[in-house]
Amino acid sequence: MTAIVDPVVAPLPLDLPQVERRYVLPDGFVAGATTCGIKASGRPDLAIVAASGDAVPAAGIFTQSSFAAAPVLLSGAHLSSGGESNAGHAKVVISTSGCANAATGPAGDADQLAIAEHVAGALGVPTTEVLCLSTGIIGTRLPVDRVRAGIDELIAAGLSAEPGGLEAAAEALRTTDSHAKVATTTVSLPDADGLAARVVRVTGIAKGVGMIHPSMATMLSILVTDADVAAGTLHVLLTDAATRTWNQLSIDGDTSTNDTVFLLASGAAGAGRVAPRSAAATTLGAAIAAVARDLARQQAADGEGATTLITCQVSGAIDDREARAVARAVVSSSLVKAAVHGRDPNWGRIAGAAGNAEARIDTARVRIAIAGQIVYDGTAGGPVPFDQAATAAAMNAPEVLFRLDLGLGEGTGEAFGCDLTEEYVRENSEYTT
């Protein structure tokens, strides 16, 4: 006889395609990176990901900070130049790391435009087809002449459609990340006649392990696909994916001036055009969300100073939005983060965080489990006796799962975070020096 597993103990079922963490560029894209001297360390700091042919449909999501950085402002203007907000066409994404070019005033805006114009001139395309990413210390100016020289060197050497080109770009994106982050998946979409199935790939790279908290995308990422999708549809699919993933990611409660995600679609796979709200759109959207989710989990696991990935999954909410709010509140709690670092199964901190969420909660229906152990059951009167030592031992793992069921409806959601450690404080107290 098969044992019946209480659903509040088990992880939520995942309705997304499988993801691999390997470097592969979808058809129609090239990439590369170099060192141009922005980072004092001498590590790679300039990356380019580009369409191998003409400009392709593109979409972006950006920080909501009032101190939005120059690359955010310029890229938003370029994407919106065709009339759709944050959805248009782009030939190339250029990333510089080591300098955020944020809070730099008109001079910083001029620096960013000069870089975009140089890339456009080198590739023979309009400046509006250039999108920009930048990350690093706020309030510092980009060394424009060095960046120009790096662009010329990189383009002269040739961008590559091979995995190494994308891997180099991912390495050049990062600053305090301990390692680069990549995820890729494939799905099948019908061809233009709706008959034969075509394999379509979605791949993403990302950076960001600090200054991360829900407020849109909370990091830098470039996603590319060889699906055939209009820019407006791309933006809808990207927004939906970010809502489920990057907007459910919290490391330290701070967002950035530079948060940006781009999604570009080459159409080179030979599949038919993905129509809005179609079955194909649902399939492609799931692939985009799968890549985004895996990248978000990698970021949480690599949080500055972190030792443990925290996943909180919520079921039984009135709707998905409220489930996500509860999950987000739990992983964002400094007290919960500290308890995880101490391997302390203090379920009261989880309950307290959940109670602060913008969601309807009936404490007589809530059930909470930590690392597979039910610790609170409102339907049975509240606190549940449990083996604290065994539960603490179960928390001594690379990932700790909190499961909550609210007992009110069908809404589900999840969020990702990490423990709060002494190393986080040390790293950020020494960051600019």
ChimeraX attribute file (.defattr): number of C-alpha atoms within 10 A of each C-alpha:
attribute: neighborCount
match mode: 1-to-1
recipient: residues
	/A:1	3
	/A:2	4
	/A:3	5
	/A:4	6
	/A:5	8
	/A:6	9
	/A:7	13
	/A:8	23
	/A:9	20
	/A:10	16
	/A:11	16
	/A:12	16
	/A:13	6
	/A:14	8
	/A:15	9
	/A:16	15
	/A:17	17
	/A:18	14
	/A:19	20
	/A:20	15
	/A:21	17
	/A:22	17
	/A:23	21
	/A:24	22
	/A:25	27
	/A:26	26
	/A:27	21
	/A:28	20
	/A:29	25
	/A:30	22
	/A:31	29
	/A:32	27
	/A:33	31
	/A:34	20
	/A:35	20
	/A:36	23
	/A:37	18
	/A:38	22
	/A:39	17
	/A:40	8
	/A:41	9
	/A:42	10
	/A:43	18
	/A:44	24
	/A:45	31
	/A:46	29
	/A:47	27
	/A:48	29
	/A:49	28
	/A:50	27
	/A:51	21
	/A:52	18
	/A:53	12
	/A:54	14
	/A:55	20
	/A:56	23
	/A:57	23
	/A:58	29
	/A:59	30
	/A:60	28
	/A:61	23
	/A:62	24
	/A:63	23
	/A:64	16
	/A:65	14
	/A:66	8
	/A:67	16
	/A:68	18
	/A:69	29
	/A:70	28
	/A:71	31
	/A:72	27
	/A:73	16
	/A:74	21
	/A:75	27
	/A:76	22
	/A:77	17
	/A:78	22
	/A:79	25
	/A:80	18
	/A:81	16
	/A:82	13
	/A:83	9
	/A:84	13
	/A:85	17
	/A:86	23
	/A:87	29
	/A:88	28
	/A:89	25
	/A:90	27
	/A:91	26
	/A:92	30
	/A:93	22
	/A:94	23
	/A:95	23
	/A:96	28
	/A:97	24
	/A:98	26
	/A:99	20
	/A:100	25
	/A:101	31
	/A:102	26
	/A:103	19
	/A:104	19
	/A:105	14
	/A:106	10
	/A:107	14
	/A:108	21
	/A:109	20
	/A:110	15
	/A:111	20
	/A:112	26
	/A:113	19
	/A:114	17
	/A:115	23
	/A:116	26
	/A:117	19
	/A:118	20
	/A:119	26
	/A:120	18
	/A:121	12
	/A:122	14
	/A:123	16
	/A:124	9
	/A:125	17
	/A:126	15
	/A:127	21
	/A:128	22
	/A:129	24
	/A:130	27
	/A:131	29
	/A:132	24
	/A:133	30
	/A:134	28
	/A:135	27
	/A:136	21
	/A:137	16
	/A:138	19
	/A:139	15
	/A:140	15
	/A:141	20
	/A:142	23
	/A:143	14
	/A:144	17
	/A:145	13
	/A:146	14
	/A:147	22
	/A:148	19
	/A:149	12
	/A:150	20
	/A:151	24
	/A:152	16
	/A:153	15
	/A:154	20
	/A:155	16
	/A:156	10
	/A:157	11
	/A:158	13
	/A:159	19
	/A:160	18
	/A:161	21
	/A:162	16
	/A:163	16
	/A:164	16
	/A:165	22
	/A:166	29
	/A:167	22
	/A:168	21
	/A:169	26
	/A:170	30
	/A:171	24
	/A:172	25
	/A:173	33
	/A:174	25
	/A:175	23
	/A:176	17
	/A:177	18
	/A:178	15
	/A:179	14
	/A:180	21
	/A:181	27
	/A:182	27
	/A:183	23
	/A:184	28
	/A:185	21
	/A:186	20
	/A:187	18
	/A:188	16
	/A:189	26
	/A:190	18
	/A:191	18
	/A:192	15
	/A:193	9
	/A:194	10
	/A:195	10
	/A:196	11
	/A:197	16
	/A:198	18
	/A:199	15
	/A:200	24
	/A:201	22
	/A:202	28
	/A:203	29
	/A:204	29
	/A:205	27
	/A:206	27
	/A:207	29
	/A:208	30
	/A:209	26
	/A:210	26
	/A:211	18
	/A:212	25
	/A:213	23
	/A:214	23
	/A:215	20
	/A:216	23
	/A:217	31
	/A:218	34
	/A:219	28
	/A:220	23
	/A:221	25
	/A:222	23
	/A:223	27
	/A:224	26
	/A:225	29
	/A:226	23
	/A:227	28
	/A:228	25
	/A:229	25
	/A:230	22
	/A:231	24
	/A:232	18
	/A:233	20
	/A:234	28
	/A:235	25
	/A:236	16
	/A:237	24
	/A:238	22
	/A:239	22
	/A:240	15
	/A:241	22
	/A:242	23
	/A:243	19
	/A:244	20
	/A:245	27
	/A:246	29
	/A:247	22
	/A:248	29
	/A:249	35
	/A:250	32
	/A:251	33
	/A:252	23
	/A:253	15
	/A:254	14
	/A:255	22
	/A:256	26
	/A:257	27
	/A:258	29
	/A:259	28
	/A:260	25
	/A:261	27
	/A:262	25
	/A:263	25
	/A:264	35
	/A:265	29
	/A:266	26
	/A:267	22
	/A:268	16
	/A:269	20
	/A:270	19
	/A:271	24
	/A:272	20
	/A:273	17
	/A:274	24
	/A:275	14
	/A:276	16
	/A:277	12
	/A:278	10
	/A:279	12
	/A:280	19
	/A:281	20
	/A:282	15
	/A:283	16
	/A:284	26
	/A:285	21
	/A:286	19
	/A:287	27
	/A:288	30
	/A:289	25
	/A:290	26
	/A:291	28
	/A:292	31
	/A:293	24
	/A:294	22
	/A:295	26
	/A:296	30
	/A:297	23
	/A:298	23
	/A:299	31
	/A:300	28
	/A:301	24
	/A:302	26
	/A:303	28
	/A:304	27
	/A:305	21
	/A:306	22
	/A:307	21
	/A:308	25
	/A:309	25
	/A:310	29
	/A:311	24
	/A:312	27
	/A:313	26
	/A:314	28
	/A:315	29
	/A:316	23
	/A:317	26
	/A:318	18
	/A:319	17
	/A:320	19
	/A:321	16
	/A:322	22
	/A:323	30
	/A:324	28
	/A:325	21
	/A:326	34
	/A:327	30
	/A:328	29
	/A:329	22
	/A:330	30
	/A:331	32
	/A:332	26
	/A:333	24
	/A:334	18
	/A:335	19
	/A:336	27
	/A:337	26
	/A:338	17
	/A:339	18
	/A:340	25
	/A:341	19
	/A:342	15
	/A:343	20
	/A:344	17
	/A:345	25
	/A:346	16
	/A:347	19
	/A:348	15
	/A:349	18
	/A:350	27
	/A:351	19
	/A:352	15
	/A:353	21
	/A:354	22
	/A:355	17
	/A:356	14
	/A:357	18
	/A:358	14
	/A:359	18
	/A:360	15
	/A:361	20
	/A:362	12
	/A:363	17
	/A:364	14
	/A:365	17
	/A:366	22
	/A:367	27
	/A:368	26
	/A:369	22
	/A:370	24
	/A:371	23
	/A:372	20
	/A:373	22
	/A:374	22
	/A:375	22
	/A:376	23
	/A:377	19
	/A:378	17
	/A:379	12
	/A:380	12
	/A:381	11
	/A:382	16
	/A:383	15
	/A:384	15
	/A:385	9
	/A:386	12
	/A:387	11
	/A:388	14
	/A:389	12
	/A:390	12
	/A:391	19
	/A:392	18
	/A:393	13
	/A:394	18
	/A:395	23
	/A:396	17
	/A:397	14
	/A:398	12
	/A:399	19
	/A:400	22
	/A:401	22
	/A:402	28
	/A:403	27
	/A:404	31
	/A:405	24
	/A:406	27
	/A:407	20
	/A:408	16
	/A:409	14
	/A:410	14
	/A:411	19
	/A:412	23
	/A:413	24
	/A:414	25
	/A:415	32
	/A:416	29
	/A:417	34
	/A:418	34
	/A:419	32
	/A:420	26
	/A:421	18
	/A:422	11
	/A:423	13
	/A:424	16
	/A:425	13
	/A:426	12
	/A:427	13
	/A:428	14
	/A:429	10
	/A:430	8
	/A:431	10
	/A:432	9
	/A:433	5
